[in-house]
Amino acid sequence: LSIAEALVASGGLISLANKDGDTPIDKTKGSLAKRVHELAIETGQDLKKITFKDQSWLGLKTRSRDATLSRHRGININDLSLHTRITSTPSGETWRGRWQKNDIVAKILTVRDCTSRISRDFNEEFPKLRIFSHPNVLPVVGCCNSPPRLVVISQYLPHGSLYSLLHDAVTINTGDPSQPPRPPVVDTATALRFATDVARGMAFLHTLERIIPQYYLNSRHVMIDEDFTARINMADAKFSFQEKGRIYYPAWMAPEALQKKSSERNWEASDMWSFAILMWELATREVPFADLTPMEVGMKIALEGLRVTIPPGVSP
């Protein structure tokens, strides 16, 4: 029972089915089944069965010391079939495509001069982002190190980012061919679930050695799975050779993260600040400081005490 309690307390889902369609509740009996069911309710879990998804193509053999993968480390760029550009940012272009008959997202990094040293650093750093040990962390599946093209590959999630779900005019398929796609409904319960998922994912990352020196939490860097699970996207971490000193989404960042060098920051405290802004975003459904440019936002947060305001009716 103590093992079951620890698993549920750590985020284990009792409604997640195996390949035979059985959930943990189906596999337990008597008082243990009753207690596990009670624990799930106490921790706010949705008891609707989550169907099994075959993810063997991702390669789920982990190394115990750093929770990263050893399979599919290098992918031949000629094996990728990229067909739709999703977005273009200063850090690179993001494409949807296929690899080994599976839907993937490929981020082609923008690198002005891909030297042999950058290629080597990329090869050393990307395995640290292959974290498969938590359901609320979306790992990097692999990479293509084919200078001048450096490509980071992750699993395609149909609902896109949390930012898109909250602020863009997106639609989702209902699963019924006779019904047209509809706008997603993000009610209070769903928003709280997203917040809990993000908190669990970040809490897990904080238990690891700081192997991701440039990951900044914001709603653009949180992806939503088909079962509406929020997952921290490791593909959005910046590599050591990428755009040093440049910040594109300062609205979610703590003042000290904007003021201090990376080596001088309290990263856990900075992440807590970013999480609070994300909570504000979920509560208000607004983009923080949308009327200001990113440069204005960064300067005012760091130097003038600019902060979000809690609207009437929203509990702090």
Secondary structure, 3 states (H helix, E strand, C coil): CHHHHHHHHCCCCCCECCCCCCCHHHHCCHHHHHHHHHHHHHCCCCCCCECCCCCHHHCCCECCCCCEECCCCECCHHHCEEEEEEEEECCEEEEEEEECCEEEEEEEECCCCCCHHHHHHHHHHHHHHCECCCCCEECEEEEEEECCEEEEEEECCCCCEHHHHHHCCCCECCCCCCCCCECCCCCHHHHHHHHHHHHHHHHHHHHCCCCCCCCCCCHHHEEECCCCCEEEEHHHCCCCCCCCCCCCCHHHCCHHHHHCCHHHCCHHHHHHHHHHHHHHHHHHCCCCCCCCCHHHHHHHHHHCCCCCCCCCCCCC
